[in-house]
Amino acid sequence: MDEPINNRIPSKLLKSVWFLRLGKLSLLIASLYATFSFTEYFFMKVTLNKESKEKSQCAGFDSKKFADSRIYSLINSHYLPNDVVDHCGPEWRYSYQIDANGFRSNGENNEGRSSILSIGDSFTFGFGVKDSETFSSALNAYNAGLWGITYDIHLKALDRGIAIVKPKTVIWTLYPSHIITMMPSDWSTRCPGDNIYISGGSKISIFLRNFIKKHLISATEESYFIKYFVNKLNINEIKIEDYGIRVYKNCYSTKEILLYDRNLANNEYTDDKLINQSFLPDRDNVYKQIYSYLVEAKKLSIKHKIDIYFAIAPSRLSLAMIEKKYKSSFKSAEIDPRLPDRTLTDLIVQAGFTTNNVINLVDEFSRTKHWRDYYYVEDAHWNAKGHEFVANVLKNKLTF
C-alpha cells in the first residue's frame, strides 16, 4: 500500500503551506476591514458635513412661521397678504414674498403682470426656488400656487383668482402623486411594502432573530454606511418582534409605485390584508373627487370665457420607470408609469375639456436625457433649471 502523501511531505514544508494560507486569510480579513473602515469614514464625513452645512445655512430659520403660512393657505386658499416667509433646507435658503392679493410675488416682474393665472400645488408655487425663478414668473403670470395643498383647495384658489385677476388664460398644474395624499386610509401605521422576515417559532428562527437583534441592529443604527444603504432601499425602520423581523418601507415611495400598477386587484403588496383591500377603492374614490373638481372648473371656464390648460407634472419615479432605470420590487405588478397621467387626461376630457387643454409635461421631460438636471438632488421638486424648462414648454405650446 502506498504511503499517505502527507507522510511524504516534510513537516517544515507543511507548516509553511499552512502559514501561507493563514497569512492570505489574515490579509483578506485585514483588507475587508480596511475597506469597510474607509467606506465608513467616507460616509461619516459626507453625512456630518451635510448636517453641519444645513445647520449653518438654516441658522435662525423660523420653522413655525413657515408651517403657519401653509396652515393659513389651507384655510383661506391663499397666503397671508403682504407677508414674507423664510424657507430653508439642505438645497436652498430663500424668502418667498406674498403680494397684496395673497399670491406669490414674481420678483422683478411683479408689476404689470399678464392676464395669466397659475394655480396648483408646490410645483406651481415653486417650492425650493426664488420668487423670480418660478415658471409663473417667466410667463409674467399671477402665481396662486399653494405648496402642500391638493386639488380641492386648488379649485377654491381658481374661483378666487378669477374674481381678482379676471384672466384670459389659466394654467392648472396637476401632480398625479397627490392622489396618494388625498386617500383616507390610515397609511401612517400600515404601509404597502412592509414585510415580515424570519418569522415562526422554530429554534433556528429564534436564534437568527436574537443574533440580528444583538449584533446587527445596533450596527445598523451606528454605521453611516449601513444607514445610507438602508435609506437607498427605502427602508424607514427595522424592528425585531416576537413573531419576526418587520421591515418598514418608505410609505410614500412605495404607494407611488402602486399608482402605476394595472394589476391592483390581484396583487399582494403587504401581509396586511386591509391595505390590499382598501388601496384600489381609495384610489378610485379620489379619481371621482378629482373629476368633480374638473367639472366645476369647466363651469367656471364657460361662465367667465376662460381657457384653462392642465399641465401634468411628472414625478422623478415615473420618469425613471419610463427610462427603465427603476424596477418595481413587487413581483406580480404590471407597471405602467404612464397610467396616472393618462387617467388624469381621460378625466379632463370627460369633464368637458379637450386634449388640446392638456399639456403633458411627462412627455416633454421624458424626451430629454437631461431631465434629472431639472430636479433637486434629494428633494422631489424642480430646481430653477426645471422651471425654466417648463416655462419654455408652455410658451411653445400656448399662444398668450
Backbone hydrogen bonds, N-H to C=O, Kabsch-Sander energy under -0.5 kcal/mol:
donor,donor_aa,acceptor,acceptor_aa,energy
7,N,4,P,-1.1
8,R,4,P,-0.7
8,R,5,I,-1.0
9,I,5,I,-0.8
14,L,10,P,-1.9
15,K,11,S,-2.3
16,S,12,K,-1.9
17,V,13,L,-2.3
18,W,14,L,-2.4
19,F,15,K,-2.6
20,L,16,S,-2.2
21,R,17,V,-2.4
22,L,18,W,-2.6
23,G,19,F,-2.4
24,K,20,L,-2.3
25,L,21,R,-2.5
26,S,22,L,-2.6
27,L,23,G,-2.5
28,L,24,K,-2.4
29,I,25,L,-2.6
30,A,26,S,-2.7
31,S,27,L,-2.4
32,L,28,L,-2.7
33,Y,29,I,-2.5
34,A,30,A,-2.5
35,T,31,S,-2.7
36,F,32,L,-2.6
37,S,33,Y,-2.7
38,F,34,A,-2.7
39,T,35,T,-2.7
40,E,36,F,-3.1
41,Y,37,S,-2.5
42,F,38,F,-2.6
43,F,39,T,-2.5
44,M,40,E,-2.1
45,K,41,Y,-2.4
46,V,42,F,-2.3
47,T,43,F,-2.4
48,L,44,M,-2.8
49,N,45,K,-2.5
50,K,46,V,-2.1
51,E,47,T,-2.6
52,S,48,L,-2.5
53,K,49,N,-2.5
54,E,50,K,-2.4
55,K,51,E,-2.4
56,S,52,S,-2.3
57,Q,53,K,-2.9
58,C,54,E,-2.6
59,A,56,S,-1.1
61,F,58,C,-2.1
63,S,61,F,-1.2
66,F,62,D,-1.6
67,A,63,S,-2.3
68,D,64,K,-2.9
69,S,65,K,-1.8
70,R,66,F,-1.2
71,I,67,A,-2.0
72,Y,68,D,-2.5
73,S,69,S,-1.8
74,L,70,R,-2.4
75,I,71,I,-1.7
76,N,72,Y,-2.5
77,S,73,S,-2.1
79,Y,102,G,-2.0
82,N,99,D,-1.6
83,D,80,L,-0.7
85,V,96,Y,-2.5
87,H,94,Y,-2.9
89,G,92,W,-2.4
92,W,89,G,-1.0
94,Y,87,H,-2.3
96,Y,85,V,-2.7
98,I,83,D,-3.3
99,D,103,F,-2.7
102,G,99,D,-1.6
104,R,143,N,-2.5
105,S,97,Q,-3.4
109,N,106,N,-1.3
110,N,107,G,-1.5
114,S,140,N,-2.5
117,L,169,T,-2.3
118,S,142,Y,-3.2
119,I,171,I,-2.5
121,D,173,T,-0.5
124,T,121,D,-0.6
125,F,121,D,-2.6
126,G,122,S,-2.3
127,F,122,S,-2.3
129,V,126,G,-1.9
133,E,130,K,-1.7
134,T,131,D,-0.9
138,A,134,T,-1.7
139,L,135,F,-1.5
140,N,137,S,-1.0
141,A,136,S,-3.1
142,Y,116,I,-2.8
143,N,104,R,-0.7
143,N,141,A,-0.5
144,A,118,S,-2.8
144,A,142,Y,-1.0
146,L,120,G,-2.5
149,I,146,L,-1.1
153,I,150,T,-1.0
154,H,150,T,-1.6
155,L,151,Y,-1.9
156,K,152,D,-1.1
157,A,153,I,-2.5
158,L,154,H,-2.3
159,D,155,L,-2.3
160,R,156,K,-2.4
161,G,157,A,-2.7
162,I,158,L,-2.4
163,A,159,D,-1.5
164,I,160,R,-1.5
165,V,161,G,-3.2
166,K,161,G,-0.6
166,K,162,I,-1.6
168,K,115,S,-2.1
169,T,115,S,-1.7
170,V,307,D,-2.8
171,I,117,L,-2.6
172,W,170,V,-0.6
172,W,309,Y,-3.2
173,T,119,I,-2.2
173,T,171,I,-0.6
174,L,172,W,-0.5
174,L,311,A,-2.4
178,H,175,Y,-2.3
179,I,176,P,-2.1
180,I,177,S,-1.4
181,T,177,S,-0.7
182,M,178,H,-1.0
183,M,180,I,-1.6
187,W,185,S,-1.9
189,T,186,D,-0.8
190,R,186,D,-0.9
193,G,269,Y,-1.4
194,D,191,C,-2.0
195,N,247,V,-1.6
197,Y,245,I,-2.9
200,G,243,Y,-1.1
206,I,202,S,-2.5
207,F,203,K,-2.5
208,L,204,I,-2.7
209,R,205,S,-2.5
210,N,206,I,-2.3
211,F,207,F,-2.5
212,I,208,L,-2.6
213,K,209,R,-2.4
214,K,210,N,-2.4
215,H,211,F,-2.4
216,L,211,F,-0.7
216,L,212,I,-0.9
217,I,212,I,-2.7
219,A,215,H,-0.7
220,T,216,L,-2.3
221,E,217,I,-1.9
222,E,218,S,-1.5
223,S,219,A,-2.8
227,K,223,S,-2.0
228,Y,224,Y,-2.0
229,F,225,F,-2.4
230,V,226,I,-3.0
231,N,227,K,-2.2
232,K,228,Y,-2.0
233,L,229,F,-1.0
234,N,231,N,-1.8
235,I,230,V,-2.1
236,N,234,N,-0.6
236,N,248,Y,-2.9
237,E,248,Y,-1.5
239,K,246,R,-2.6
241,E,239,K,-0.8
241,E,244,G,-2.9
245,I,197,Y,-3.2
246,R,239,K,-2.4
246,R,244,G,-0.7
247,V,195,N,-2.8
247,V,245,I,-0.5
248,Y,237,E,-3.0
248,Y,246,R,-0.6
249,K,247,V,-0.6
250,N,234,N,-3.9
251,C,249,K,-0.8
254,T,250,N,-2.0
255,K,251,C,-2.6
256,E,252,Y,-2.2
257,I,253,S,-1.2
258,L,254,T,-1.0
259,L,255,K,-0.9
259,L,256,E,-0.7
260,Y,256,E,-0.5
260,Y,257,I,-1.6
261,D,258,L,-1.3
262,R,334,E,-2.5
266,N,263,N,-1.2
267,N,263,N,-0.7
267,N,264,L,-1.0
269,Y,267,N,-0.6
271,D,194,D,-0.8
273,K,271,D,-0.8
275,I,272,D,-0.7
276,N,272,D,-1.3
277,Q,273,K,-2.0
278,S,274,L,-2.0
279,F,275,I,-2.3
282,D,278,S,-2.4
283,R,279,F,-2.7
284,D,280,L,-2.3
285,N,281,P,-2.3
286,V,282,D,-1.8
287,Y,283,R,-2.0
288,K,284,D,-1.8
289,Q,285,N,-1.9
290,I,286,V,-2.7
291,Y,287,Y,-2.3
292,S,288,K,-1.8
293,Y,289,Q,-1.8
294,L,290,I,-2.2
295,V,291,Y,-2.1
296,E,292,S,-1.7
297,A,293,Y,-2.1
298,K,294,L,-2.2
299,K,295,V,-1.8
300,L,296,E,-2.0
301,S,297,A,-2.2
302,I,298,K,-2.0
303,K,299,K,-2.6
304,H,300,L,-2.5
305,K,301,S,-0.6
306,I,301,S,-2.2
307,D,168,K,-2.3
308,I,306,I,-0.7
309,Y,170,V,-3.1
309,Y,307,D,-0.5
310,F,357,N,-3.4
311,A,172,W,-1.7
311,A,309,Y,-0.6
312,I,310,F,-0.7
312,I,359,I,-1.7
313,A,174,L,-2.6
313,A,311,A,-0.7
319,L,315,S,-1.9
320,A,316,R,-2.4
321,M,317,L,-2.1
322,I,318,S,-2.4
323,E,319,L,-2.1
324,K,321,M,-0.9
325,K,320,A,-3.2
326,Y,320,A,-0.8
331,K,329,S,-0.7
333,A,330,F,-1.1
335,I,333,A,-0.7
336,D,260,Y,-3.2
339,L,336,D,-2.3
342,R,338,R,-2.1
343,T,339,L,-2.2
344,L,340,P,-2.5
345,T,341,D,-1.9
346,D,342,R,-2.3
347,L,343,T,-2.2
348,I,344,L,-2.3
349,V,345,T,-2.2
350,Q,346,D,-2.6
351,A,347,L,-1.6
352,G,349,V,-1.7
353,F,348,I,-1.8
357,N,354,T,-1.8
358,V,355,T,-1.5
359,I,310,F,-3.3
359,I,357,N,-0.5
360,N,358,V,-0.7
361,L,312,I,-1.1
361,L,359,I,-1.3
363,D,360,N,-0.9
364,E,360,N,-1.1
365,F,361,L,-2.9
366,S,362,V,-2.2
367,R,363,D,-1.0
368,T,364,E,-0.5
368,T,365,F,-1.2
371,W,368,T,-0.9
373,D,370,H,-1.6
374,Y,371,W,-1.6
375,Y,372,R,-1.3
376,Y,381,H,-2.2
383,N,374,Y,-1.8
387,H,383,N,-2.1
388,E,384,A,-2.0
389,F,385,K,-2.3
390,V,386,G,-2.5
391,A,387,H,-2.6
392,N,388,E,-2.1
393,V,389,F,-2.0
394,L,390,V,-2.6
395,K,391,A,-2.3
396,N,392,N,-1.9
397,K,393,V,-2.1
398,L,394,L,-2.4
400,F,398,L,-0.6
